[in-house]
Amino acid sequence: MNYRNDLRLTDEIERQLLTQALEEQYRLRPFKALKNLFMRLFGQQRRINA
């Protein structure tokens, strides 16, 4: 068993997973942003009307 190749493989997998996680974190989500905007607008309107 060659531990050096296994270590290199796990390092590469870790780099790939980190890259995917960062891309997912900073990906634009327009529908989620619109939902949050409407929730803020209508949430404030309910407080004013109450």
PyMOL Python script that loads the backbone (N, CA, C, O; Angstrom):
from pymol import cmd

cmd.read_pdbstr("""\
ATOM      1  N   MET A   1       0.851  -1.188   0.000  1.00  0.00           N
ATOM      2  CA  MET A   1       0.000   0.000   0.000  1.00  0.00           C
ATOM      3  C   MET A   1       0.893   1.247   0.000  1.00  0.00           C
ATOM      4  O   MET A   1       1.845   1.344   0.775  1.00  0.00           O
ATOM      5  N   ASN A   2       0.578   2.170  -0.858  1.00  0.00           N
ATOM      6  CA  ASN A   2       1.388   3.383  -0.975  1.00  0.00           C
ATOM      7  C   ASN A   2       0.647   4.540  -0.305  1.00  0.00           C
ATOM      8  O   ASN A   2      -0.297   5.092  -0.870  1.00  0.00           O
ATOM      9  N   TYR A   3       1.078   4.896   0.891  1.00  0.00           N
ATOM     10  CA  TYR A   3       0.404   5.945   1.654  1.00  0.00           C
ATOM     11  C   TYR A   3       0.552   7.321   1.013  1.00  0.00           C
ATOM     12  O   TYR A   3      -0.318   8.179   1.165  1.00  0.00           O
ATOM     13  N   ARG A   4       1.631   7.523   0.312  1.00  0.00           N
ATOM     14  CA  ARG A   4       1.869   8.822  -0.314  1.00  0.00           C
ATOM     15  C   ARG A   4       0.819   9.120  -1.383  1.00  0.00           C
ATOM     16  O   ARG A   4       0.328  10.246  -1.464  1.00  0.00           O
ATOM     17  N   ASN A   5       0.474   8.142  -2.192  1.00  0.00           N
ATOM     18  CA  ASN A   5      -0.563   8.337  -3.204  1.00  0.00           C
ATOM     19  C   ASN A   5      -1.930   8.528  -2.570  1.00  0.00           C
ATOM     20  O   ASN A   5      -2.728   9.341  -3.036  1.00  0.00           O
ATOM     21  N   ASP A   6      -2.204   7.772  -1.494  1.00  0.00           N
ATOM     22  CA  ASP A   6      -3.479   7.925  -0.793  1.00  0.00           C
ATOM     23  C   ASP A   6      -3.601   9.316  -0.188  1.00  0.00           C
ATOM     24  O   ASP A   6      -4.661   9.940  -0.241  1.00  0.00           O
ATOM     25  N   LEU A   7      -2.512   9.787   0.382  1.00  0.00           N
ATOM     26  CA  LEU A   7      -2.516  11.115   0.983  1.00  0.00           C
ATOM     27  C   LEU A   7      -2.745  12.181  -0.077  1.00  0.00           C
ATOM     28  O   LEU A   7      -3.493  13.133   0.145  1.00  0.00           O
ATOM     29  N   ARG A   8      -2.109  12.024  -1.212  1.00  0.00           N
ATOM     30  CA  ARG A   8      -2.273  12.965  -2.310  1.00  0.00           C
ATOM     31  C   ARG A   8      -3.720  12.946  -2.806  1.00  0.00           C
ATOM     32  O   ARG A   8      -4.288  13.994  -3.117  1.00  0.00           O
ATOM     33  N   LEU A   9      -4.308  11.766  -2.878  1.00  0.00           N
ATOM     34  CA  LEU A   9      -5.690  11.631  -3.325  1.00  0.00           C
ATOM     35  C   LEU A   9      -6.645  12.315  -2.348  1.00  0.00           C
ATOM     36  O   LEU A   9      -7.560  13.020  -2.772  1.00  0.00           O
ATOM     37  N   THR A  10      -6.443  12.116  -1.051  1.00  0.00           N
ATOM     38  CA  THR A  10      -7.332  12.741  -0.079  1.00  0.00           C
ATOM     39  C   THR A  10      -7.161  14.255  -0.077  1.00  0.00           C
ATOM     40  O   THR A  10      -8.134  14.983   0.117  1.00  0.00           O
ATOM     41  N   ASP A  11      -5.943  14.740  -0.289  1.00  0.00           N
ATOM     42  CA  ASP A  11      -5.734  16.181  -0.385  1.00  0.00           C
ATOM     43  C   ASP A  11      -6.483  16.755  -1.589  1.00  0.00           C
ATOM     44  O   ASP A  11      -7.087  17.825  -1.505  1.00  0.00           O
ATOM     45  N   GLU A  12      -6.435  16.035  -2.701  1.00  0.00           N
ATOM     46  CA  GLU A  12      -7.126  16.489  -3.910  1.00  0.00           C
ATOM     47  C   GLU A  12      -8.638  16.489  -3.693  1.00  0.00           C
ATOM     48  O   GLU A  12      -9.320  17.423  -4.115  1.00  0.00           O
ATOM     49  N   ILE A  13      -9.165  15.466  -3.046  1.00  0.00           N
ATOM     50  CA  ILE A  13     -10.602  15.415  -2.757  1.00  0.00           C
ATOM     51  C   ILE A  13     -10.993  16.566  -1.832  1.00  0.00           C
ATOM     52  O   ILE A  13     -12.027  17.206  -2.028  1.00  0.00           O
ATOM     53  N   GLU A  14     -10.167  16.822  -0.832  1.00  0.00           N
ATOM     54  CA  GLU A  14     -10.450  17.922   0.088  1.00  0.00           C
ATOM     55  C   GLU A  14     -10.464  19.267  -0.651  1.00  0.00           C
ATOM     56  O   GLU A  14     -11.328  20.106  -0.396  1.00  0.00           O
ATOM     57  N   ARG A  15      -9.522  19.469  -1.551  1.00  0.00           N
ATOM     58  CA  ARG A  15      -9.494  20.712  -2.332  1.00  0.00           C
ATOM     59  C   ARG A  15     -10.748  20.841  -3.189  1.00  0.00           C
ATOM     60  O   ARG A  15     -11.335  21.918  -3.284  1.00  0.00           O
ATOM     61  N   GLN A  16     -11.153  19.741  -3.810  1.00  0.00           N
ATOM     62  CA  GLN A  16     -12.358  19.773  -4.647  1.00  0.00           C
ATOM     63  C   GLN A  16     -13.598  20.087  -3.816  1.00  0.00           C
ATOM     64  O   GLN A  16     -14.442  20.883  -4.229  1.00  0.00           O
ATOM     65  N   LEU A  17     -13.707  19.465  -2.650  1.00  0.00           N
ATOM     66  CA  LEU A  17     -14.866  19.719  -1.792  1.00  0.00           C
ATOM     67  C   LEU A  17     -14.891  21.162  -1.299  1.00  0.00           C
ATOM     68  O   LEU A  17     -15.950  21.787  -1.250  1.00  0.00           O
ATOM     69  N   LEU A  18     -13.732  21.684  -0.937  1.00  0.00           N
ATOM     70  CA  LEU A  18     -13.661  23.082  -0.505  1.00  0.00           C
ATOM     71  C   LEU A  18     -14.042  24.028  -1.633  1.00  0.00           C
ATOM     72  O   LEU A  18     -14.757  25.005  -1.413  1.00  0.00           O
ATOM     73  N   THR A  19     -13.568  23.743  -2.835  1.00  0.00           N
ATOM     74  CA  THR A  19     -13.897  24.576  -3.990  1.00  0.00           C
ATOM     75  C   THR A  19     -15.392  24.548  -4.252  1.00  0.00           C
ATOM     76  O   THR A  19     -15.999  25.592  -4.491  1.00  0.00           O
ATOM     77  N   GLN A  20     -15.992  23.365  -4.211  1.00  0.00           N
ATOM     78  CA  GLN A  20     -17.436  23.250  -4.427  1.00  0.00           C
ATOM     79  C   GLN A  20     -18.217  24.000  -3.357  1.00  0.00           C
ATOM     80  O   GLN A  20     -19.200  24.675  -3.662  1.00  0.00           O
ATOM     81  N   ALA A  21     -17.785  23.885  -2.104  1.00  0.00           N
ATOM     82  CA  ALA A  21     -18.485  24.558  -1.010  1.00  0.00           C
ATOM     83  C   ALA A  21     -18.407  26.072  -1.167  1.00  0.00           C
ATOM     84  O   ALA A  21     -19.400  26.767  -0.948  1.00  0.00           O
ATOM     85  N   LEU A  22     -17.248  26.588  -1.541  1.00  0.00           N
ATOM     86  CA  LEU A  22     -17.107  28.034  -1.722  1.00  0.00           C
ATOM     87  C   LEU A  22     -17.937  28.528  -2.908  1.00  0.00           C
ATOM     88  O   LEU A  22     -18.556  29.589  -2.837  1.00  0.00           O
ATOM     89  N   GLU A  23     -17.948  27.760  -3.992  1.00  0.00           N
ATOM     90  CA  GLU A  23     -18.764  28.153  -5.142  1.00  0.00           C
ATOM     91  C   GLU A  23     -20.241  28.167  -4.772  1.00  0.00           C
ATOM     92  O   GLU A  23     -20.973  29.071  -5.175  1.00  0.00           O
ATOM     93  N   GLU A  24     -20.676  27.186  -4.019  1.00  0.00           N
ATOM     94  CA  GLU A  24     -22.084  27.122  -3.596  1.00  0.00           C
ATOM     95  C   GLU A  24     -22.429  28.287  -2.668  1.00  0.00           C
ATOM     96  O   GLU A  24     -23.522  28.850  -2.742  1.00  0.00           O
ATOM     97  N   GLN A  25     -21.493  28.637  -1.802  1.00  0.00           N
ATOM     98  CA  GLN A  25     -21.746  29.716  -0.844  1.00  0.00           C
ATOM     99  C   GLN A  25     -21.912  31.057  -1.551  1.00  0.00           C
ATOM    100  O   GLN A  25     -22.761  31.858  -1.158  1.00  0.00           O
ATOM    101  N   TYR A  26     -21.122  31.312  -2.577  1.00  0.00           N
ATOM    102  CA  TYR A  26     -21.146  32.612  -3.233  1.00  0.00           C
ATOM    103  C   TYR A  26     -21.971  32.643  -4.513  1.00  0.00           C
ATOM    104  O   TYR A  26     -21.960  33.639  -5.236  1.00  0.00           O
ATOM    105  N   ARG A  27     -22.694  31.547  -4.797  1.00  0.00           N
ATOM    106  CA  ARG A  27     -23.545  31.494  -5.985  1.00  0.00           C
ATOM    107  C   ARG A  27     -24.729  32.438  -5.791  1.00  0.00           C
ATOM    108  O   ARG A  27     -25.306  32.510  -4.705  1.00  0.00           O
ATOM    109  N   LEU A  28     -25.079  33.150  -6.836  1.00  0.00           N
ATOM    110  CA  LEU A  28     -26.208  34.066  -6.753  1.00  0.00           C
ATOM    111  C   LEU A  28     -27.512  33.283  -6.721  1.00  0.00           C
ATOM    112  O   LEU A  28     -27.682  32.308  -7.454  1.00  0.00           O
ATOM    113  N   ARG A  29     -28.423  33.715  -5.874  1.00  0.00           N
ATOM    114  CA  ARG A  29     -29.735  33.074  -5.758  1.00  0.00           C
ATOM    115  C   ARG A  29     -30.810  34.154  -5.898  1.00  0.00           C
ATOM    116  O   ARG A  29     -31.289  34.681  -4.893  1.00  0.00           O
ATOM    117  N   PRO A  30     -31.191  34.487  -7.128  1.00  0.00           N
ATOM    118  CA  PRO A  30     -32.124  35.596  -7.339  1.00  0.00           C
ATOM    119  C   PRO A  30     -33.501  35.353  -6.723  1.00  0.00           C
ATOM    120  O   PRO A  30     -34.102  36.290  -6.197  1.00  0.00           O
ATOM    121  N   PHE A  31     -34.015  34.128  -6.772  1.00  0.00           N
ATOM    122  CA  PHE A  31     -35.345  33.875  -6.229  1.00  0.00           C
ATOM    123  C   PHE A  31     -35.353  33.974  -4.709  1.00  0.00           C
ATOM    124  O   PHE A  31     -36.322  34.449  -4.118  1.00  0.00           O
ATOM    125  N   LYS A  32     -34.283  33.530  -4.086  1.00  0.00           N
ATOM    126  CA  LYS A  32     -34.185  33.650  -2.630  1.00  0.00           C
ATOM    127  C   LYS A  32     -34.082  35.119  -2.226  1.00  0.00           C
ATOM    128  O   LYS A  32     -34.658  35.529  -1.219  1.00  0.00           O
ATOM    129  N   ALA A  33     -33.354  35.904  -3.006  1.00  0.00           N
ATOM    130  CA  ALA A  33     -33.225  37.330  -2.724  1.00  0.00           C
ATOM    131  C   ALA A  33     -34.577  38.028  -2.874  1.00  0.00           C
ATOM    132  O   ALA A  33     -34.931  38.876  -2.055  1.00  0.00           O
ATOM    133  N   LEU A  34     -35.330  37.676  -3.912  1.00  0.00           N
ATOM    134  CA  LEU A  34     -36.672  38.270  -4.083  1.00  0.00           C
ATOM    135  C   LEU A  34     -37.594  37.872  -2.945  1.00  0.00           C
ATOM    136  O   LEU A  34     -38.350  38.700  -2.437  1.00  0.00           O
ATOM    137  N   LYS A  35     -37.539  36.628  -2.546  1.00  0.00           N
ATOM    138  CA  LYS A  35     -38.373  36.162  -1.431  1.00  0.00           C
ATOM    139  C   LYS A  35     -38.055  36.961  -0.161  1.00  0.00           C
ATOM    140  O   LYS A  35     -38.960  37.404   0.546  1.00  0.00           O
ATOM    141  N   ASN A  36     -36.761  37.138   0.118  1.00  0.00           N
ATOM    142  CA  ASN A  36     -36.363  37.896   1.310  1.00  0.00           C
ATOM    143  C   ASN A  36     -36.835  39.345   1.225  1.00  0.00           C
ATOM    144  O   ASN A  36     -37.255  39.926   2.225  1.00  0.00           O
ATOM    145  N   LEU A  37     -36.764  39.927   0.027  1.00  0.00           N
ATOM    146  CA  LEU A  37     -37.225  41.302  -0.156  1.00  0.00           C
ATOM    147  C   LEU A  37     -38.706  41.411   0.131  1.00  0.00           C
ATOM    148  O   LEU A  37     -39.129  42.304   0.866  1.00  0.00           O
ATOM    149  N   PHE A  38     -39.510  40.513  -0.438  1.00  0.00           N
ATOM    150  CA  PHE A  38     -40.960  40.541  -0.200  1.00  0.00           C
ATOM    151  C   PHE A  38     -41.298  40.272   1.257  1.00  0.00           C
ATOM    152  O   PHE A  38     -42.221  40.874   1.806  1.00  0.00           O
ATOM    153  N   MET A  39     -40.556  39.374   1.882  1.00  0.00           N
ATOM    154  CA  MET A  39     -40.807  39.094   3.300  1.00  0.00           C
ATOM    155  C   MET A  39     -40.549  40.339   4.145  1.00  0.00           C
ATOM    156  O   MET A  39     -41.294  40.629   5.081  1.00  0.00           O
ATOM    157  N   ARG A  40     -39.491  41.071   3.807  1.00  0.00           N
ATOM    158  CA  ARG A  40     -39.204  42.306   4.545  1.00  0.00           C
ATOM    159  C   ARG A  40     -40.283  43.356   4.307  1.00  0.00           C
ATOM    160  O   ARG A  40     -40.753  43.995   5.248  1.00  0.00           O
ATOM    161  N   LEU A  41     -40.669  43.530   3.057  1.00  0.00           N
ATOM    162  CA  LEU A  41     -41.668  44.545   2.723  1.00  0.00           C
ATOM    163  C   LEU A  41     -43.014  44.239   3.364  1.00  0.00           C
ATOM    164  O   LEU A  41     -43.618  45.102   4.000  1.00  0.00           O
ATOM    165  N   PHE A  42     -43.479  43.012   3.194  1.00  0.00           N
ATOM    166  CA  PHE A  42     -44.791  42.668   3.732  1.00  0.00           C
ATOM    167  C   PHE A  42     -44.759  42.460   5.231  1.00  0.00           C
ATOM    168  O   PHE A  42     -45.776  42.650   5.898  1.00  0.00           O
ATOM    169  N   GLY A  43     -43.623  42.077   5.775  1.00  0.00           N
ATOM    170  CA  GLY A  43     -43.493  41.950   7.225  1.00  0.00           C
ATOM    171  C   GLY A  43     -43.593  43.310   7.892  1.00  0.00           C
ATOM    172  O   GLY A  43     -44.210  43.433   8.951  1.00  0.00           O
ATOM    173  N   GLN A  44     -42.997  44.336   7.292  1.00  0.00           N
ATOM    174  CA  GLN A  44     -43.078  45.683   7.833  1.00  0.00           C
ATOM    175  C   GLN A  44     -44.483  46.241   7.654  1.00  0.00           C
ATOM    176  O   GLN A  44     -44.971  46.973   8.515  1.00  0.00           O
ATOM    177  N   GLN A  45     -45.132  45.908   6.561  1.00  0.00           N
ATOM    178  CA  GLN A  45     -46.483  46.393   6.317  1.00  0.00           C
ATOM    179  C   GLN A  45     -47.445  45.830   7.346  1.00  0.00           C
ATOM    180  O   GLN A  45     -48.337  46.543   7.805  1.00  0.00           O
ATOM    181  N   ARG A  46     -47.289  44.583   7.714  1.00  0.00           N
ATOM    182  CA  ARG A  46     -48.154  43.984   8.740  1.00  0.00           C
ATOM    183  C   ARG A  46     -47.952  44.681  10.073  1.00  0.00           C
ATOM    184  O   ARG A  46     -48.917  44.899  10.805  1.00  0.00           O
ATOM    185  N   ARG A  47     -46.717  45.034  10.404  1.00  0.00           N
ATOM    186  CA  ARG A  47     -46.468  45.723  11.677  1.00  0.00           C
ATOM    187  C   ARG A  47     -47.124  47.105  11.683  1.00  0.00           C
ATOM    188  O   ARG A  47     -47.635  47.548  12.711  1.00  0.00           O
ATOM    189  N   ILE A  48     -47.108  47.779  10.537  1.00  0.00           N
ATOM    190  CA  ILE A  48     -47.700  49.123  10.447  1.00  0.00           C
ATOM    191  C   ILE A  48     -49.218  49.021  10.573  1.00  0.00           C
ATOM    192  O   ILE A  48     -49.836  49.837  11.257  1.00  0.00           O
ATOM    193  N   ASN A  49     -49.823  48.034   9.925  1.00  0.00           N
ATOM    194  CA  ASN A  49     -51.270  47.859   9.967  1.00  0.00           C
ATOM    195  C   ASN A  49     -51.768  47.338  11.299  1.00  0.00           C
ATOM    196  O   ASN A  49     -52.944  47.521  11.613  1.00  0.00           O
ATOM    197  N   ALA A  50     -50.946  46.710  12.081  1.00  0.00           N
ATOM    198  CA  ALA A  50     -51.379  46.114  13.360  1.00  0.00           C
ATOM    199  C   ALA A  50     -51.532  47.141  14.441  1.00  0.00           C
ATOM    200  O   ALA A  50     -51.888  46.801  15.569  1.00  0.00           O
TER     201      ALA A  50
END
""", "prot")
cmd.dss("prot")
cmd.show_as("cartoon", "prot")
cmd.util.cbc("prot")
cmd.orient("prot")
